[in-house]
Amino acid sequence: MRATDSVRGVSEPGGAALKFMLIFRGGAVSRSDLSPRELQAHVAKWYTWSDELTRQGRHIAGTPLDNPGVTVRGHERMVTDGPYAESKDLVTGSLIIDAVSLEDALEVARTCPTYEYDGSVEVRPVQDHRP
């Protein structure tokens, strides 16, 4: 199967699941204006969401990211603090899920709690290089 097939919504032969990475940016964890109680309540929603994906057999692997970070760039391998220009662009975590198509993965992404605090989710097919 070609990578473009999954973008068009074509699953593996027999309807087997494809892997997609959900890349989370911004959201509650990138903000400093939330109380500990608000943040705790929001994180609980993430756990509930993740548990539901696991129950559905979709959740493969994922992890939240911590701050601060550094970036290495260019031929000279210059190191700079922070990998982002604005907190809304900060990659806060990722999750790999099983889905039958890009559209299916988008439906999963739409249920993510990150939107409560103006976060975003990028959905990308994971390439399979097996022969």
Order of alpha helices (4+ residues) and beta strands (2+ residues): alpha-beta-alpha-beta-beta-beta-beta-alpha-beta
